[in-house]
Amino acid sequence: MDKQTTGSESGGTLVEGVMATIRQRIAARSLTPGGQLPSIRAFAKSMRVSKSTVVEAYERLAAEGAIRSRPGSGFYAAGSLAPLSLAEIGPRLDRAVDPLWISRQSLEAGDDMLKPGCGWLPASWMPQAGLRRALRTVARADDVALADYGTPLGLPPLRQLLARRMAGHGIEASPEQIMLTESGTQAIDLLCRFLIEPGDTVLVDDPCYFNFHALLRAHRAKVVSVPYTPSGPDIDLFAQALAEHRPRLYITNSGIHNPTGAVLSPVTAHRLLKLADQSQLTIVEDDIFADFEHAPAPRLAAFDGLNRVVHIGSFSKTLSASVRCGFIAAPRDWIEPLTDLKIATTFGGGRLAAELVLTLLKDGSYRKHMDLLRAKLARAMGETAAHLKVIGITPWIDQPAGLFLWCSLPDGVDAAEVARRSLADNIVLAPGNAFSLSGTAGRFLRFNVAQCADERIFRVLEAAMAR
């Protein structure tokens, strides 16, 4: 059983701690209407409190109408199904380090907010002239392209182009093995619906992209993390997690890792695939940062041939976050059931977005845009690292490719507290424990170097650390 927060840990009474645990289970839907609560004796033992404490908690909850007593039978959850609350699934987190909090602060930030903790490029760095040209081109398309549903698999010419692009990374996938999605996040959501059931175990890196945690929580998965190194997951601990937890799925970035900027080594990739094959493990390879690479990194899907590895990507980071278009490359026999699932959840494909992406990729401007963008990011990476080192913040990896610097703060400085103080000065940061399931990254922050041009960020950081 997962450790629950008791009253002594949360600052309330033991009775309030038991009540909070029951409310959490109802909110997380692990206790549904009509479901029987544990017996008073069993619950007292699991919570390490007295039976009288549980009796009082149950009586108070019954008085509130949250549960009902059936004499001679026990206590049962009452009422209608509670709305799903992701914040209530798993231990309560301080909102300053909750990944959903970070996402909301970044997405809702006004023009006066600086966002070094967000995960995307500034709008001014996107190919706006190309986007406007593509919009004009798509606007001249026929009525069907402008107004009708797309096919479930997605626009055939774009899938053909994606197949050629993946071949450049050594991934052999026919257009019939590729399905377009609304985004990389939707791709993972569809795969989770397809591959796991509530209660199944899923492996993630520690640290990893924080929305993996939130999405897996929404699917009621049991999430287990494995420490990440500069060359990939710690293979010995990965093997140990496989033996101990028997996971169904592993979700990772194998190109440029989020948040660390690390790159999977060929040796680690081969050992990882060997372990996956021995354990019947499926790997979801999230490759949304592929086009930021200076040199191609190993791809698990290339070594594996889309046998145990599913490859996904999107263009939200490089073209436009407003144009939602991603993709899944999967084993051939998965495509038909994935198509059924996509129809059931989103019906037709987003044809207009696919047409727009295809136009941008075909006209030659995208390659030039990415060449300029990689050079611009490399300069920003060096400048940001230099500013951070002056105030005592140390990058984990020197000059990684992509957007992110994963950095450690000086001893004794808590990243969550720095984030809270910085928010008061209109700066949104990304504290390390939002990325770490084990909660071992309390001294780390992730910086988006493209969002670090304003020197106020470093002045506020220095002042927050000093306080």
C-alpha positions in Angstrom: 0.0 0.0 0.0 1.2 3.5 -0.8 2.2 5.5 2.3 -0.7 7.8 3.3 -0.4 11.2 4.9 -1.4 11.0 8.6 -2.5 13.9 10.7 0.9 14.3 12.4 2.6 14.6 9.0 0.1 17.1 7.5 0.0 19.3 10.5 -3.6 18.3 11.5 -4.9 15.8 14.0 -4.7 12.0 13.5 -8.5 12.0 12.9 -8.2 14.6 10.3 -5.4 12.7 8.7 -7.6 9.6 8.4 -10.4 11.7 7.0 -8.1 13.2 4.4 -7.0 9.8 3.3 -10.6 8.6 2.7 -11.4 11.9 0.8 -8.3 11.4 -1.3 -9.4 7.9 -2.2 -12.8 9.1 -3.2 -11.4 12.0 -5.3 -9.0 9.6 -7.0 -11.9 7.2 -7.6 -10.1 4.3 -6.0 -13.1 4.3 -3.7 -16.3 4.6 -5.8 -19.9 5.0 -4.7 -21.0 1.9 -2.9 -17.5 0.7 -2.4 -16.8 -0.7 1.1 -14.2 1.1 3.3 -11.6 -1.0 5.1 -12.6 -2.4 8.4 -11.8 -0.2 11.4 -9.2 -2.7 12.6 -7.5 -3.1 9.2 -7.5 0.6 8.6 -6.1 1.4 12.0 -3.3 -1.0 11.4 -2.5 0.3 7.9 -2.6 4.0 9.1 -0.7 3.1 12.4 -3.3 4.8 14.5 -5.7 3.6 17.2 -9.1 2.1 16.4 -10.8 4.9 18.2 -9.2 7.4 15.8 -10.6 5.5 12.8 -14.0 5.2 14.5 -14.2 9.0 15.0 -13.0 9.7 11.5 -15.6 7.4 10.0 -18.3 8.9 12.2 -17.4 12.5 11.1 -17.3 11.5 7.4 -20.7 9.8 7.8 -22.1 13.0 9.4 -20.8 14.9 6.4 -22.5 12.5 4.0 -19.3 11.3 2.4 -19.8 7.8 3.6 -22.7 5.7 5.0 -22.9 3.2 7.8 -24.6 -0.1 7.3 -25.1 -1.7 10.7 -23.5 -5.1 10.9 -21.8 -4.6 7.6 -19.5 -1.7 7.8 -19.0 1.7 6.1 -19.5 2.4 2.4 -18.7 5.4 0.1 -21.8 7.4 -0.6 -23.0 9.9 -3.2 -22.4 10.3 -6.9 -19.0 9.7 -8.5 -16.7 12.5 -7.6 -15.2 14.6 -10.4 -11.7 13.4 -11.2 -9.1 15.4 -9.3 -5.5 14.8 -10.6 -4.1 16.8 -7.7 -5.7 14.3 -5.3 -4.3 11.2 -6.9 -1.2 10.2 -5.0 0.4 12.3 -2.2 -0.6 15.9 -2.0 2.2 18.1 -3.4 3.0 21.7 -2.6 1.5 23.6 -5.5 4.9 25.3 -6.1 6.4 22.0 -7.3 3.2 20.4 -8.8 3.7 19.9 -12.5 0.1 21.0 -13.2 0.8 24.2 -11.3 3.9 24.9 -13.3 2.0 24.3 -16.6 -0.9 26.5 -15.6 1.4 29.3 -14.4 3.3 29.2 -17.7 0.2 28.9 -20.0 -1.7 31.6 -18.2 1.2 34.0 -17.7 0.5 37.6 -18.9 2.9 39.8 -20.8 4.6 41.0 -17.6 5.7 37.4 -16.6 9.0 35.9 -17.5 8.9 32.2 -18.1 12.4 30.5 -17.8 10.6 27.5 -16.4 8.3 26.8 -19.4 9.0 24.2 -22.1 8.6 26.1 -25.4 10.2 28.7 -27.5 9.1 32.4 -27.5 6.6 33.2 -30.2 9.2 35.5 -31.8 11.5 32.6 -32.3 9.0 30.7 -34.4 8.8 30.9 -38.2 6.0 33.4 -38.3 6.6 34.5 -41.9 6.5 30.9 -43.1 3.4 30.2 -41.0 1.6 33.1 -42.7 2.6 32.0 -46.2 1.4 28.4 -45.3 -1.9 29.8 -44.0 -2.5 31.7 -47.2 -1.6 28.5 -49.2 -4.0 26.3 -47.2 -6.7 29.0 -47.4 -6.8 28.4 -51.2 -7.4 24.6 -50.7 -10.6 23.0 -51.8 -13.7 22.9 -49.7 -13.1 19.4 -48.4 -9.7 20.3 -47.0 -11.0 23.4 -45.3 -14.2 22.0 -43.8 -14.4 18.2 -43.7 -13.0 15.6 -41.2 -9.7 14.2 -41.9 -9.1 10.4 -42.2 -8.4 8.6 -38.9 -4.8 7.8 -39.9 -4.2 11.3 -41.1 -3.1 13.1 -44.3 -1.3 10.5 -46.5 1.3 12.9 -48.0 2.3 14.0 -44.5 2.6 10.5 -43.3 4.8 9.7 -46.4 7.0 12.7 -45.6 7.3 11.6 -41.9 8.4 8.1 -43.0 11.2 9.6 -45.1 12.2 11.9 -42.2 12.3 8.9 -39.8 14.4 7.0 -42.2 17.1 9.7 -41.8 17.3 8.5 -38.1 17.5 4.9 -39.2 13.8 4.1 -38.3 12.1 2.0 -41.0 8.4 2.8 -40.9 6.0 2.7 -43.8 3.3 5.4 -44.1 0.8 2.7 -43.1 2.6 2.4 -39.7 2.2 6.1 -38.9 -0.8 7.7 -37.4 -1.2 11.5 -37.0 -2.4 12.8 -33.7 -3.3 16.2 -32.3 0.0 16.4 -30.4 2.7 14.4 -28.7 0.7 14.4 -25.5 -2.3 13.0 -27.3 -0.1 10.3 -28.8 1.0 9.2 -25.3 -2.5 9.4 -24.1 -3.8 7.1 -26.9 -0.9 4.6 -26.2 -1.7 4.6 -22.5 -5.4 3.8 -23.3 -4.2 1.1 -25.7 -1.5 -0.5 -23.6 -2.2 -0.2 -19.9 -5.0 -0.8 -17.4 -5.5 1.1 -14.1 -3.0 -0.3 -11.6 -0.4 -1.4 -14.2 3.1 -0.3 -13.5 4.9 2.2 -15.8 8.6 3.1 -15.6 9.8 6.6 -16.1 13.1 8.3 -15.8 14.1 10.3 -12.7 14.0 13.1 -13.5 11.6 13.1 -16.5 9.2 15.4 -18.3 6.7 16.3 -15.5 3.6 15.9 -17.6 4.4 12.1 -17.9 3.6 12.0 -14.2 0.4 13.9 -14.6 -0.8 11.9 -17.6 0.0 8.5 -16.0 -1.7 9.6 -12.8 -4.8 10.3 -15.0 -4.7 6.7 -16.3 -4.4 5.4 -12.7 -1.1 3.8 -13.4 1.5 2.9 -10.7 4.5 5.0 -11.7 8.0 3.8 -10.8 11.1 5.8 -11.6 14.7 4.9 -12.4 17.6 7.4 -12.0 18.8 9.0 -15.2 22.5 9.4 -16.0 24.3 11.5 -18.7 24.2 8.5 -21.0 20.6 7.2 -20.2 18.8 5.3 -17.4 20.9 3.6 -14.8 20.9 0.1 -16.3 21.5 -1.8 -13.1 18.6 -0.1 -11.3 16.5 -0.4 -14.5 17.0 -4.2 -14.4 16.2 -4.2 -10.7 12.9 -2.3 -11.3 12.0 -4.7 -14.1 12.5 -7.7 -11.7 10.7 -6.1 -8.8 7.7 -4.3 -10.4 7.2 -6.1 -13.7 6.1 -2.9 -15.6 4.1 -2.9 -18.8 5.5 0.2 -20.2 8.6 2.5 -20.1 8.3 6.1 -21.4 11.4 8.1 -22.2 13.2 10.6 -24.4 16.0 9.0 -26.3 17.2 12.0 -28.4 17.5 15.1 -26.2 16.2 14.2 -22.8 13.8 16.5 -20.9 14.7 18.0 -18.5 18.5 17.1 -18.4 19.5 17.6 -22.0 21.3 14.2 -21.8 21.6 11.9 -24.9 21.2 8.1 -24.8 24.5 6.3 -25.6 24.5 3.3 -28.0 25.8 1.0 -25.3 23.0 1.9 -22.9 20.4 1.7 -25.8 21.5 -1.9 -26.6 21.4 -3.0 -23.0 18.1 -1.3 -22.5 16.5 -3.1 -25.4 17.9 -6.5 -24.3 16.3 -6.0 -20.9 13.0 -4.9 -22.5 13.0 -8.0 -24.7 13.6 -10.3 -21.8 10.9 -8.7 -19.7 8.2 -8.3 -22.5 8.4 -4.5 -21.9 7.0 -2.0 -24.4 8.9 1.3 -24.7 7.4 4.6 -25.8 10.1 6.8 -27.3 9.1 10.5 -27.2 11.2 12.2 -29.8 9.7 15.7 -29.9 13.1 17.4 -29.7 14.7 15.5 -32.6 15.1 18.6 -34.8 17.1 20.4 -32.1 20.0 17.9 -32.3 23.4 19.0 -33.6 24.3 15.4 -34.4 21.8 12.4 -34.4 21.6 10.4 -31.2 20.8 6.7 -31.2 17.1 5.9 -31.5 15.7 2.9 -29.7 13.1 2.5 -32.6 16.0 2.3 -35.1 17.7 -0.5 -33.2 14.5 -2.3 -32.4 12.7 -2.0 -35.8 9.4 -0.9 -34.2 9.0 -4.2 -32.5 8.9 -3.3 -28.8 9.4 0.4 -29.3 6.7 2.9 -30.3 8.1 6.2 -31.7 6.2 9.5 -31.3 6.9 13.1 -32.2 5.2 16.5 -32.9 5.9 19.9 -34.3 4.7 22.0 -31.3 8.3 22.9 -30.2 9.7 23.8 -33.6 6.8 25.2 -35.8 3.9 26.4 -33.6 2.3 25.4 -30.4 -1.0 26.6 -31.8 -0.8 24.2 -34.8 -1.4 20.9 -33.0 0.0 18.0 -35.0 1.9 15.0 -33.8 2.3 11.3 -34.8 2.8 7.7 -33.7 4.9 5.2 -35.5 4.0 1.7 -34.2 4.0 -2.0 -35.1 1.8 -2.8 -38.1 -0.7 -4.9 -36.2 -1.3 -2.1 -33.7 -2.4 0.4 -36.2 -6.0 -0.9 -36.7 -6.9 -1.0 -33.0 -5.2 2.4 -32.5 -7.3 3.7 -35.3 -10.5 2.5 -33.6 -9.4 4.1 -30.4 -8.6 7.4 -32.1 -12.1 7.4 -33.7 -13.7 6.6 -30.3 -11.9 9.4 -28.6 -11.4 12.2 -31.2 -13.3 10.9 -34.3 -11.6 12.4 -37.3 -8.1 13.8 -37.6 -7.2 17.5 -37.6 -6.8 17.9 -41.3 -6.3 21.6 -41.4 -3.3 21.4 -39.0 -1.8 18.5 -41.0 -2.2 20.5 -44.3 -0.4 23.4 -42.7 2.5 21.3 -41.3 2.9 19.6 -44.7 3.1 22.9 -46.5 5.8 24.2 -44.1 7.8 21.0 -44.3 7.7 20.9 -48.1 8.7 24.5 -49.1 12.3 24.3 -47.8 11.9 27.1 -45.2 11.7 24.6 -42.3 15.2 23.4 -42.8 16.6 27.0 -42.9 14.5 27.8 -39.9 15.9 24.9 -37.9 19.5 25.7 -38.9 19.1 29.3 -37.6 17.3 28.1 -34.5 20.0 25.6 -33.5 22.6 28.3 -33.8 20.5 30.7 -31.8 19.9 28.1 -29.1 23.6 27.3 -28.9 24.4 31.0 -28.2 21.6 31.3 -25.7 22.8 28.1 -24.0 26.3 29.5 -23.5 25.1 32.9 -22.3 22.5 31.4 -19.9 25.1 29.0 -18.4 27.6 31.8 -17.9 25.0 34.0 -16.1 24.0 31.1 -13.9 27.5 30.2 -13.0 28.2 33.7 -11.8 25.4 33.4 -9.2 26.4 29.9 -8.1 24.1 27.7 -10.2 25.8 24.8 -11.9 24.7 23.0 -15.1 24.5 19.2 -14.8 25.7 18.8 -18.4 28.0 21.4 -20.2 26.4 22.9 -23.4 23.7 20.3 -24.2 21.7 20.6 -27.4 18.1 21.8 -27.3 16.2 24.1 -25.0 17.1 23.0 -21.5 19.8 23.4 -18.8 19.3 21.2 -15.8 21.1 22.9 -13.0 21.9 22.4 -9.3 21.6 25.2 -6.7 24.2 25.8 -4.0 24.1 23.6 -0.9 21.2 24.3 1.4 19.1 26.2 -1.2 15.6 24.7 -1.9 14.4 25.1 -5.5 10.8 25.1 -4.5 11.3 28.0 -2.1 13.3 29.9 -4.8 10.4 29.3 -7.2 7.8 30.6 -4.7 9.9 33.7 -4.0 10.5 34.3 -7.8 6.9 34.0 -8.6 6.2 37.0 -6.5 8.5 38.9 -8.8 6.6 37.7 -11.9 9.1 34.9 -12.9 7.9 31.3 -13.4 10.5 28.7 -12.6 10.5 24.9 -12.9 11.7 23.3 -9.6 13.4 19.9 -9.8 11.1 17.9 -7.7 8.3 18.5 -10.3 10.4 16.2 -12.6 11.4 13.8 -9.9 9.1 11.0 -8.7 11.5 10.2 -5.9 11.6 13.8 -4.7 15.4 13.8 -4.9 15.9 16.8 -7.1 15.1 19.5 -4.5 18.3 21.4 -5.3 17.6 21.5 -9.1 15.9 23.9 -11.5 15.3 23.4 -15.3 16.0 26.5 -17.3 14.7 27.1 -20.9 17.6 29.1 -22.4 15.4 30.6 -25.1 13.3 32.2 -22.3 16.3 33.6 -20.4 17.3 36.7 -22.3 16.0 39.1 -19.7 18.7 39.9 -17.0 16.0 40.4 -14.4 15.7 36.6 -14.2 19.2 36.3 -12.8 18.9 39.3 -10.4 15.7 37.8 -9.0 17.2 34.3 -8.7 20.2 35.7 -6.8 18.0 37.6 -4.4 15.7 34.6 -3.9 18.6 32.3 -3.1 20.1 34.9 -0.7 16.8 35.1 1.2 
